[in-house]
Amino acid sequence: MSKGTLEQHRKWCDKSQLDVAKALGVTVNSVFNYESGKREPKFSYVLDFADWLGIDIADIIIKPTANDDVTEK
């Protein structure tokens, strides 16, 4: 998972860091640290994040190729 991937998906789904923190039971600071690459989230967090957003876990953990556009719905 590359830096910024969680943030891309969160923004793509029109969610705030506060939305994520409340839904997944973590602090906003934790969400920021995961998104910025300061801390690596546990796999269970990534699974819960994907499930909450309704996206496939592979979309998060597999680095997009140059032809993939995760900003388009």
N, C-alpha and C positions, 0 to 999 in steps of 0.2 A: 504494500500500500504506500503510495507516494504522498509527500507533504501536500496538503491542500485538498486531497480527495474527499475527506469527510465534509469539509466546508463546501466544496462544489456540489455535492449531493444534497446537503442541507439547504443550500440556497436554491438549487434547482427545484426542490420541493416546497419552496417558499416558507421555510421554518427559521426561527431565530435560535440563537444559542440558548436563550432562556427556555424556549419550547423543548429543546433537546434535553437540557438539564432536568427540567421538571418531569418529563416523560420517562427518563432513564435513571432518575434518582442519583444524579451526580451534581456537582457544582458547575456554575457557569465557567469558573476558572478552569476546571477540568476539561470542559468542552473546548475552551480556547487552546489549552495546552495540547490536546489531541489534534486539533485542526492545524495548529501552527508547527507541529512536529517537535515541540519541546518534550513531550511525553508520548510514549507508545501505548495506545489503549489495549486492554486485555481483549482477547478474541471474543469473549462473551459480550463485551460492550459493542463490538463491531456487529456481531450477530443481532443483538437487540436493536441497534441503530438501523440496520437494514430492514429488519422486520417492522419496526415502527414506521419507517418511511414507505414500506411496501415495495421495496426493491430487492433484487437478487443480490445475495452476498458477493457473488462473483463480480458484479459491477463495481464493488468497492475494493476488493482485494487484488483484482487483476488490473495491472496498469493499462489504461486505455492506449490504443494504438493511434498513430497520427490520423487515421481515417475515422476514428470514433469521435463523436461530439456529444459529451455528457451534458452540455448546456441546453440542448434542444430536446423538447419533450416529444 
